[in-house]
Amino acid sequence: MSTLITILYYLMVGYFAACFIWNFRKSRNWQQEVLYLLVLLPFLLRLFRLK
């Protein structure tokens, strides 16, 4: 059961990270791009199991 929850958790983190990357690429304002990078960093760390 815990394995299923872990898999669902990483799928959810990956989905949100992909959404932030998509919005980062479509953004033209440098302030929004910096904000997307700051929000994206914890998601990438969790996805790569660094934190």
LINVENNOR-V742144 format. One record per backbone hydrogen bond with DSSP energy under -1.0 kcal/mol. CO is the residue of the C=O (numbers start at 1). NH is the residue of the N-H. E is the energy in kcal/mol with one decimal. If there is no record, write none. Layout:
co=[CO & CO]
nh=[NH & NH]
e=[E & E]
//
This chain:
co=[1 & 2 & 3 & 4 & 5 & 6 & 7 & 8 & 9 & 10 & 11 & 12 & 13 & 14 & 15 & 16 & 17 & 18 & 19 & 20 & 21 & 22 & 23 & 29 & 30 & 31 & 32 & 33 & 34 & 35 & 36 & 37 & 40 & 41 & 42 & 43 & 44 & 45 & 46]
nh=[5 & 6 & 7 & 8 & 9 & 10 & 11 & 12 & 13 & 14 & 15 & 16 & 17 & 18 & 19 & 20 & 21 & 22 & 23 & 24 & 25 & 26 & 27 & 33 & 34 & 35 & 36 & 37 & 38 & 39 & 40 & 41 & 44 & 45 & 46 & 47 & 48 & 50 & 49]
e=[-1.8 & -2.2 & -2.4 & -2.5 & -2.4 & -2.4 & -2.2 & -2.3 & -2.5 & -2.3 & -2.2 & -2.3 & -2.4 & -2.3 & -2.1 & -2.3 & -2.3 & -2.4 & -2.4 & -2.3 & -2.3 & -1.6 & -1.2 & -1.9 & -2.0 & -1.9 & -2.7 & -2.1 & -2.3 & -2.2 & -2.4 & -1.8 & -2.3 & -2.3 & -2.2 & -2.4 & -2.2 & -3.0 & -1.2]
//
